[in-house]
Amino acid sequence: MSRGPRGALPRRLPEIRPEEYRAFRDYLERSCGILLGEHKGYLVVSRLRPLLEEEGLTSVGALVERARREPGSRLRQRIVDAMTTHETQWFRDRYPYEALRQTILPELAERRPARVRIWSAACSSGQEPYSIAMVVEEFRQARPGALPPVEILATDVSPTILAQAEAGFYDGPALRRGLSPQRLQRFFRLEGGRMRVREELRRMVRFEQLNLLEPFARLGTFQVIFCRNVLIYFSNARKRHILDRLAQALEGDGYLILGGTESTTPHSDRFVAVRAGGGLLFRRR
Ligand SMILES: C[S@@+](CC[C@H](N)C(=O)[O-])C[C@H]1O[C@@H](n2cnc3c(N)ncnc32)[C@H](O)[C@@H]1O
């Protein structure tokens, strides 16, 4: 176990008192929307322990106090980073990518807007936007010239995970989960002994830090938004608010693609569920 410069923590996890837990829960929810359940004290201290050590603090209460006292510091970001789950994989759940291939890209090829804009709104380590880019490349190869230029915007609240995503290096299980050997061969190359997403795909994706709790109208509008496996962590009020703003960020009757267990109902009536690619997508009304 590494010790921070001033750290003199005991080896066992620090205790978290109920009022400290409540203060932390409230702080986290306001910072990034993640709503912890009632009895997650153990999870909180185990995830925050390295940060407490680095900061030379002995309690979660002291961490929250410092973060509140220094709102402009990187502390808030580091707390959010420690508490977010970045679980993801290539072509997660398959149906969103089948829907892109079978339904959405053909519709866009037919309609031919000046450019196609797709947003991956909680992109984690990049598997989601790069999977989208792979489907676009495959579609282009199958139907040369059918699509206008395609721009994929990938955002996440965590700058640490975004930096990893943008670099595009993947190893071990993260490289293989959900990726076929054919796609691995076609879309990656060996660089410095590690596998990296090829430049032609990386050029298609632009990465930017964005907290979904904050305004995002400046991003403009999109024909397709992937917002997968993130609203699940938020309160119903936050879900409602974000879904309304996502509806505004969609062009016309554009598509919203949520996680496999997520739905716009009962939180928003601005979408209609449609079946495509073997799963449910949501179109703006
Ligand atoms: C479980 S991952 C989902 C990744 C990917 N969309 C997928 O379905 O595989 C959730 C991601 O949401 C991000 N996240 C959490 N709160 C967020 C917020 N308020 N704004 C933007 N991203 C957030 C986390 O950093 C994490 O990378």
The ligand as an ORCA input file, in Angstrom:
! r2SCAN-3c Opt
* xyz 0 1
  C     -20.780      2.566    -17.001
  S     -19.957      3.736    -18.023
  C     -20.847      3.560    -19.529
  C     -19.954      3.644    -20.736
  C     -20.648      3.409    -22.085
  N     -21.643      4.415    -22.363
  C     -21.283      2.049    -22.144
  O     -22.506      1.922    -22.084
  O     -20.545      1.069    -22.237
  C     -20.598      5.260    -17.349
  C     -19.767      6.482    -17.730
  O     -20.535      7.636    -17.368
  C     -19.640      8.635    -16.947
  N     -20.378      9.628    -16.145
  C     -20.812      9.528    -14.861
  N     -21.432     10.664    -14.479
  C     -21.411     11.493    -15.563
  C     -21.887     12.819    -15.794
  N     -22.504     13.512    -14.847
  N     -21.675     13.357    -17.017
  C     -21.041     12.662    -17.995
  N     -20.554     11.412    -17.832
  C     -20.741     10.829    -16.625
  C     -18.578      7.869    -16.165
  O     -17.372      8.598    -16.056
  C     -18.438      6.590    -16.991
  O     -17.375      6.673    -17.908
*
